[in-house]
Amino acid sequence: MAQTLHIIGGGMAGSEAAWQAANAGLDVVIHEMRPKVETFAHKTGDLAEMVCSNSFRSDDDEQNAVGLLHWEMRRAGGLIMAAADANSLPAGGALAVDRDAFSAYVTAQIAAHPRITVQSDEITELPAQGHWIIATGPLTSGALGQAIAAETGAEALAFFDAIAPIVYFDSVDLSKAWFQSRYDKGETEEEQKAYLNCPMSRDQYEAFIDALLAADKTEFHEGETAGYFDGCLPIEVMAERGRETLRFGPMKPVGLTNPHDPQTKAYAVVQLRRDNALGTLFNIVGFQTKMKYGAQTEVLRMIPGLENARFARLGGIHRNTFLNSPTLLDSQMRLKSRPNIRFAGQITGVEGYVESAAMGLLAGRMATAEILGRTLPELPSSTAMGALVHHISGGAEAKTFQPMNVNFGLFPPIDAKGGRRGRKIRYKAYTDRAKSDWMAWLEHSALDLA
């Protein structure tokens, strides 16, 4: 008789992990602290409750990475996508759902499954034995958060997290920006050119500060106070402390020479640093922000070289709980120091409902295979699932790791050129390759042992 898989958290990731494991023949227990222990965001005791939005974003599986992720989850028999499809609302090319009906659907499906039991209890310690998946999301309880922090060495896992925007490298204007590390620091040429630099004149800087101070900002929920993670102050907060603060902080112009205009010293410089091993994504260094999304795109495109920037992720601020997964988790999503425990969902450092559920799907399958004595083939990084799990388990820079949505910048590059029209061809090539590789992986990793 197969061992029981225990899952902490009945959100999207936990529900999906349970569904995958139970359909493969395992007995599963979901430990969900609600409604016994409430959170400020959840309103019901239902599983997979949506607390921020009702959108799963684009459903285009040929031109959009999250649409491709939808496709992969559907092909894997995902419960979350079945619930979304059964309760969808008109939303153009996006997939939006009736929030309450969606959660009720997931709750009913889980309750009706003969191999799944839901227990209303709070787990406050890391289990020493058995097979466990922790899928507690951004609202992990204080006691469990402290236990995770004690095990991983993290000072804190719950905080108001100001994150910096990430730009697609191929949208940066290199006739204005240039590669150079400050003072040409680094032993190799690659290290000496590790940063992209965008120069500003004094007039451009003053206009930027004016726009920054005037931009719409995200407000906190009632009763919440800001404690920023690791000193990551939003740029608006720094600017409010004085108009020159940013110029002596992340926008300092020292140690840099603009090869496009070497005789002119920039008044300020915005630096971008590669955010992934592929070099397709660059984060704007020190630009954590709580500007609302519309304001961000307007203000950030005032930076010379970023006038036509496309963003893989805009900045934001919210209460969050996540691991430094590239350091702490292995490729099977297990905690290296306690391999009987896997993590899934947003706590692993993915951003978004769909991405969180996808990590639950993978964690459920990986745990099932381990319990059943199976070895799953390596998940191709050319798939949306693979790109995400490879990113969180080692592809991202551990020092600057922050939650990330799925996007084509996480995929191995594919050769397809030709400007804007070429981007459509390239994205279609990404999705064609991913679909083929995902179906091959599913075929060779089938867990139909129920």
Secondary structure, DSSP 8 states (H G I E B T S, - for coil): ----EEEE--SHHHHHHHHHHHHTT--EEEE--TTTS--SS--SS-TT---S-SEEEE--TTT-HHHHHHHHHHHTT-HHHHHHHHTEE--TTEEEE-HHHHHHHHHHHHHH-TTEEEE-----S--SSSEEEE--GGG--HHHHHHHHHHHT-S-SEEEEEE--EEEGGGS-TTT-EE--GGG-SSSHHHHT-EEEEEE-HHHHHHHHHHHHHS-B----TT----BGGG---HHHHHHT-TTTGGGTTT--TT---TTSTTS--SEEEEEEE-BTTS-EEEETT----B-HHHHHHHHTTSTT-TT--EEE--EEEEEE---HHHHB-TTSEETTEEEEEE-GGGGTB-SHHHHHHHHHHHHHHHHHHHTT-------TTSHHHHHHHIIIIIB-GGG---B---GGGS------SHHHHHHHHHHHHHHHHHHHHHHHHHHT-----
